[in-house]
Amino acid sequence: MIRVQWFGHSMWKIWINEVSIVLDPFEDIGYPMPKNLTADIVTSSHAHYDHNNFALIAGKPQIVNSEGVFEFFGVKIKTIPTWHDAEEGAKRGKNLLFKFELAEKIFLHCGDLGHDLTADMIGEIGKIDVLMIPVGGFYTIDAKTALNIVQNLKPKIIFPMHYKTEVLDFPIAYKESYLDLIDSYRKVDSNVIELTKNDFKTQQTIIFNYK
């Protein structure tokens, strides 16, 4: 059983019984700030305040925020360098994609990806099962580019992220910019989901409520 929790923006916790990972923890940007949050591993795609609040995580987790291949608590993590904009970082610098495996499922968190993926990048990423991808545009790729990446990577589960909500005062698009481009999606009235084998039988896009 894999549990996935969305805190808003690009911040997630993903865990199984043996290990937990928090990705791109934010400072106070409008979403409820989690209390007493723990994790074994914390990742940050880039050094912006809405993606690298390591102090939010209690204890002494392993931090991954650089290029390379890492292994902690039996979890192998590969970071893939990309850019935060479409001008090779000239506007906003670098960004890391995080590829890792839990319970025999491969996840890819795209951070603040700012451009379409090249054929070489797609080849390096390879097969994935779960994709967390920004769709809001302005600081990141927009919905149309996100959909193109989904079509190229062919994940089973897509979690859109980094879009505007009523609590987030950023100049980015609402999730509907992406949802209007696809045939169907699943809405979960929670910010946590338990993924089972049945969830991976067909491709689906999942939308959460933040709590």
C-alpha positions, 0 to 999 in steps of 0.5 A, a space after each residue: 500500500 502506497 500512501 500519497 498526501 498533497 499539501 498544496 502547490 508542489 509539496 507531497 508526502 509519499 510513504 509505505 510502512 518502511 520509509 517516507 519521502 517529503 517533496 518540495 516543502 514550502 514556506 507559508 504561501 497560503 496553504 495550511 502549514 503542516 505540524 509535526 510532519 516527519 519524513 526519512 527523506 526530503 527532496 527539493 527541486 530548486 532553492 526557492 522558498 516555496 520548494 525548500 523549507 527543510 525546517 518544516 520537517 521534524 527530526 533529521 531527514 536525509 536531504 536530496 537537492 543536488 544532481 546525482 544518484 542516491 540511496 537512503 533506507 533502500 530507496 534509490 533516487 535519481 535526479 535529472 537536471 532541467 531548467 526552471 524556464 524555457 531559456 536554459 535557466 536564464 530567467 529562473 535557474 535550474 530545476 531537478 526532476 526526482 525519480 524514485 521507486 517505492 513498492 515497485 512503482 516508479 515516481 517522477 516529481 517534476 518540481 518547477 519544470 519550465 520547458 518541454 522535455 527533450 528526447 534525451 530527457 525522456 529516454 533518461 527518465 524511462 518508464 514511470 508509473 506516477 507523475 507529479 507535474 506542474 500545469 499552472 504556467 508562468 513560473 513553470 510549463 503550462 497545461 498544454 506542455 504538461 499534457 505533451 509530457 504526459 503523452 510522451 511519458 505515459 504514466 498510469 497516474 497523473 497528479 497535476 500540481 503547482 496551479 492557482 487556488 483560492 489560497 494561493 496568490 501567484 499569477 498562475 492558471 487554475 487546474 481547469 487549464 489542464 483538466 479542460 484538455 483531458 477526457 476525464 479525471 478523478 476527484 478525491 475529497 481529501 488530500 490523502 489517497 492510498 494507491 492499490 494495484 487496481 489504481 494502476 490498471 488504466 491511466 487516470 488523472 487524480 485531483 485532491 483537496 488540500 487540508 
